Amino acid sequence: MKTVSPQKAADVIREGGVVLVPTETVVGLVCAEAGLEKVRNIKGRDAGKPIALLCRDAEEAFDFAGDVPPLARRLAEENWPGPLTLVLRAKGGGSVGIRVPEGKVREVLEAYGGSLYATSANPSGEDAPMSLEEVDGRVKGAVGAIVSGEGGNGEASAVVDLSGDSPRLLRSGGVFTEEGLRELAAEYGRKRADG
């Protein structure tokens, strides 16, 4: 499989292809909406399971949301770019997972000129790869291109759901714990009340 520049990877994505790209967490399968079915086939992933969007900045990310709670803005200010996925109410109903990443994948986002879908580059149920060398050969053989870059820390991003009535930690990661999120939400609520 040929290793390409972020610019060439963006061309593959525009043509409906899927690209293998290291992020600051794990190696990801990255695509536009036209490539989502390919990603699900590569992973053996249930079509009903959502795939998060990687965005270039918070403004682009929040544009997908129908409602952006103040806590979401604070978490974004403190943690983006970085390994935090926020789940918010989407425009038109449902929810959407959004993240502003660090690492090589940012160059692909810039070259593409917009947000892209991304999920870990492993068959469903298997460990996510930290580096390109760890990616399953079947996955490598199924993508349209590979972008080389430094591997991540191997820990998937924390996922905080702010789409409901109260914040929920769907996946811990880094400094995020359920208790810490509750404390932050309560502290932020007090500041707004005092504010």
C-alpha positions in Angstrom: 0.0 0.0 0.0 1.4 3.4 -1.0 2.1 6.0 1.6 0.9 9.4 0.4 0.9 13.1 1.5 -2.0 14.6 3.3 -2.9 16.4 0.1 -3.1 13.1 -1.9 -5.0 11.5 1.0 -7.6 14.3 0.7 -8.0 13.5 -3.0 -8.6 9.8 -2.1 -11.2 10.8 0.4 -12.9 13.1 -2.1 -13.3 10.1 -4.4 -15.1 8.2 -1.7 -12.0 6.3 -0.4 -10.8 5.5 3.1 -7.4 6.6 4.4 -5.3 5.2 7.3 -4.0 8.1 9.4 -2.2 8.2 12.8 -3.9 10.5 15.4 -2.6 11.5 18.8 -4.6 8.6 20.3 -4.7 5.6 17.9 -4.4 5.0 14.1 -7.7 5.9 12.5 -9.8 5.1 9.4 -10.7 8.5 8.0 -13.3 9.2 5.3 -16.0 11.5 4.1 -19.7 10.5 4.2 -19.3 8.6 0.9 -16.8 6.3 2.5 -18.8 5.4 5.6 -20.0 2.1 4.3 -16.5 1.1 3.3 -15.3 1.9 6.9 -18.1 -0.3 8.3 -17.2 -3.1 6.0 -13.5 -2.9 6.8 -14.2 -3.0 10.6 -17.1 -5.4 10.4 -19.0 -2.7 12.3 -22.7 -2.5 13.0 -24.3 0.1 10.7 -26.2 1.5 13.7 -23.1 2.4 15.7 -22.2 6.1 15.2 -18.8 7.3 13.9 -17.4 10.6 15.2 -16.5 13.6 13.1 -13.0 15.1 13.3 -13.0 18.9 12.8 -10.4 21.6 12.2 -11.6 23.8 15.0 -14.3 24.2 17.6 -16.4 26.6 15.4 -16.5 24.0 12.6 -17.3 21.2 15.2 -20.1 23.1 16.9 -21.7 23.9 13.5 -22.9 20.3 13.5 -24.8 20.7 16.8 -28.3 22.0 17.2 -27.5 23.0 20.8 -24.1 23.8 22.3 -24.3 23.9 26.1 -22.0 26.3 27.9 -20.2 23.3 29.4 -19.4 22.0 25.9 -17.7 25.3 25.1 -15.7 25.2 28.3 -14.6 21.6 27.7 -13.6 22.5 24.2 -11.6 25.5 25.3 -9.7 23.4 27.8 -9.2 20.2 25.8 -9.2 20.9 22.0 -7.2 20.2 20.1 -6.9 16.9 21.9 -8.4 13.5 22.8 -11.9 14.5 23.8 -15.0 13.6 21.8 -18.2 15.6 22.7 -21.6 14.1 21.9 -24.1 16.9 21.3 -27.6 17.2 20.0 -27.4 17.3 16.2 -29.1 19.7 13.9 -32.2 18.0 12.6 -32.4 15.6 15.5 -30.4 12.8 17.0 -26.9 13.3 18.3 -23.4 13.8 16.8 -19.9 13.0 18.2 -17.3 15.7 17.4 -13.6 16.2 18.1 -10.8 18.5 17.2 -7.7 16.3 17.0 -4.0 16.9 17.2 -1.3 15.1 15.1 -0.9 14.2 11.4 -4.7 13.9 10.9 -5.0 17.7 11.2 -2.9 18.0 8.0 -5.4 15.7 6.3 -8.4 17.8 7.6 -6.7 21.0 6.3 -5.9 19.5 2.9 -9.5 18.2 2.6 -10.9 21.6 3.7 -13.5 20.3 6.2 -14.5 17.7 8.7 -14.1 14.0 8.2 -15.4 10.8 9.9 -12.9 8.8 11.8 -12.8 5.6 13.9 -10.0 3.4 15.1 -8.3 1.2 12.5 -9.0 -2.2 13.9 -11.6 -4.9 13.2 -14.5 -4.6 15.6 -13.7 -6.2 19.0 -10.0 -6.1 18.5 -7.5 -3.6 20.1 -7.0 -0.3 18.4 -3.5 0.1 16.9 -1.1 2.7 18.3 1.1 2.8 15.2 0.8 2.0 11.5 3.0 -1.1 12.1 0.3 -2.5 14.5 -2.5 -2.2 11.9 -4.1 -5.5 10.9 -3.0 -6.5 7.3 -6.6 -6.9 6.3 -7.3 -3.3 7.2 -4.2 -2.0 5.4 -5.2 -3.9 2.3 -8.7 -2.5 2.3 -7.9 1.3 2.5 -7.2 3.6 -0.5 -4.1 5.2 1.0 -1.9 5.5 4.1 -0.5 8.7 5.6 2.6 8.1 7.6 3.2 9.8 11.0 4.0 9.3 14.6 1.9 6.9 16.5 -0.4 7.9 19.3 -0.6 6.9 23.0 -2.9 4.0 22.2 -5.7 5.3 24.4 -8.9 6.3 22.6 -10.4 9.7 23.3 -12.6 10.4 26.2 -16.2 10.6 25.2 -18.5 13.1 27.1 -22.2 13.0 26.2 -23.9 16.4 26.7 -26.9 15.6 24.5 -29.2 14.8 27.4 -30.3 16.5 30.6 -27.1 15.8 32.5 -23.5 15.2 31.4 -22.4 11.5 31.1 -18.9 10.1 30.6 -19.4 7.4 27.9 -15.6 6.5 27.8 -13.0 7.6 30.2 -9.6 8.7 28.9 -6.8 10.9 30.1 -7.9 13.0 33.1 -11.6 12.4 32.6 -13.5 10.5 35.2 -17.3 10.3 36.0 -16.7 12.1 39.3 -14.5 14.8 37.8 -17.1 15.5 35.1 -19.9 15.8 37.7 -17.7 18.2 39.8 -16.9 20.3 36.7 -20.6 20.4 35.7 -21.6 21.4 39.2 -18.8 24.0 39.4 -19.7 25.4 36.1 -23.4 25.5 37.0 -22.5 27.5 40.2 -20.4 30.0 38.2 -23.2 30.6 35.8 -25.7 31.0 38.6 -23.3 33.5 40.3 -22.4 35.1 37.1 
